[in-house]
Every structure is written in C-alpha cells, then in structure tokens.
Amino acid sequence: MAVPNTGSLSMKDMAQEALHGTWGTGTINNPISLYDLVNGGQLKGSGDNYPTVNENCLPNPATRGSSVQLKQVYKRANTQVTGPFTHYLSSSQAANASSMTTSTIIYSDSNLTTPVGEFGTQTGLFYWYQDATGLSNSDRVCGYEYNGNWDTNSNSQFTGAYCGQ
C-alpha cells in the first residue's frame, strides 16, 4: 500500500499505513509520534510499536547494531565544563575512538538513535573534550597520550580533532 496521490494526509492514516499496510482503516492507539513512524518502535511514546520502514536514512534504523564507546567526554562552553559523558559510534563507521573520520556520527545512546547534535565553534570557546587519562590508545580520540578536542556539525559528525598536551 502506498500513500494516495490525492486527498489530505493525516497522522492517523500514515500510522495505519505503517502499522497495517492500509490507508484509512485499522486500529491505532494514541498518541502517534512522527519520530516513531519514521524510525520504528515506541521510543517517543507512541501508543503502538511501529516497524522500521526506511533503513537507508538517518537516524534509521533505530538500532543499527554494535556500537563503540567514546569514553570520558566533557562539554566545554566558555569556562563551564559538564560531564563526563559516554558517547557512542557505529562500529560500521569507526572501529574505535582513534579511527573516527569526518563522516563519523556521534550518538548519546548505545542504540545509536540519538545523535549528539551540533556543538563547537571555531573560536575554541565551545568544544567536546576527552580526558585521555587512563584510556588505551585506541580509546583516545587522539590515539596517543594527549587529550583531544573536537566539534560536531549539524549532522552530529565529528569534525576532526585538535590534539595537544
């Protein structure tokens, strides 16, 4: 079943399409979350558990498989530092923290459903920061004994690290 060429669209009709493969018929339990319709599941509180429909877009599928931990991450905004956070990478994009590239998307959850968002500026006053103390070289963004700083763009992608002492 596909969305009709004419007529109005409604969340209920789209939910029926996603859940039952029908248009205009089938029981739907409220509420209906657009996020859940697009990504599948009930993560955002839908009354029904929707199937994963489009597996070729982000952040779909909601569970991409194995993840890699990005440990001891802090957020610096001017002089305020918050954290630590544990962030996650898709193992299909990076085998470990030191192998991230500018296409690597960083997530805040191990299911890889919530990208961290855009953060950082070219001025150096806002950035993600990793305290490399006690981490293995592969767990370090910079891959050796130094701490690392980086930004994420509007697609939550790693923009490259500044590695210093």
Beta strands, then each sheet from edge to edge (+ up, - down):
strand 1: 67-77
strand 2: 80-90
strand 3: 106-107
strand 4: 126-130
strand 5: 147-152
strand 6: 158-164
sheet 1: 3+ 2- 1+ 4- 5+ 6-
end
